[in-house]
Amino acid sequence: MARELRFAVGDQQRLRSSVWRMWGNRGDLYVAARSSAGVGKFSFHASGVWRLASVSNDPRSAMDRWTRPAATEDGIVRVLMIMVPDYDVPDPMQDRRPTDKPLILISGPARGTKTMLFTLLAPRAFTKAHIEALPSPSPLTVHDHILLERETAWLISYSLPLLPAETAYIDRNVSTTRINIPHGIALDQVYSAAFLLQKDDGHTPLFYDVQLGRGNIFINEPA
């Protein structure tokens, strides 16, 4: 069984998203984007305490904390949503594929759409057929799963139209985002994305994973 999954939106020519990692430890589930893994990760604990916290060897207060939502009538708990929109910037800064680990490549958004990635928790008895039969606003794809002590974490995706209001929201954030990097760091070693966190129902985090461009990168000159 898989102990961890690495996944990204794109194809062999171009990644459209961060490279994400999802892994389990007994009954707990963790998710982080490689480009922000040194800053924070999601922890979905079996205790029902779910949090987003910075990564550190020392205990840190959570940047956000909430309670596990109730399961739907289908027995599903929505854990995390990641939206990768059809959105282009000049000179996009692409993440790098891992060279020593398998990577699940998920089809990128067609013109005027968004690729929606979902992490779901389901009872261990659920099979791929159960997940494929779940209600969905468009045809869904089941990519893989991780077995936890009492549940299974599933990775699925589907495509939806990108709304004008969403594009305007992304425009505002991308145009005002500034990433400062140390002097001497080669730009081809940098990947940046605008991680815009919302909660659609008060419980399920929604990340806008949007590539930034070289125009968002500023090099700190030496003193």
ABEGO torsion letter per residue (X at the ends): XBABBBBBBEBAABBABBBBBBBBBEABBBBBBAAAAAABBBBBBAAGBBBBBBBBABBBBBABBBBBBBBBAAGBBBABBBBBBBBBBBGBBBBBBBAABBBBBBBBBBBGBBBBBBBBBBBAABBAAAAAABBBABBBBBABBBBBAABBBBBBBBBBBBBAAAAAAAAAAAAABBBBBBBGBBAAABBBBBBBBBBAAGABBBBBBBBBBAAABBBBBBX
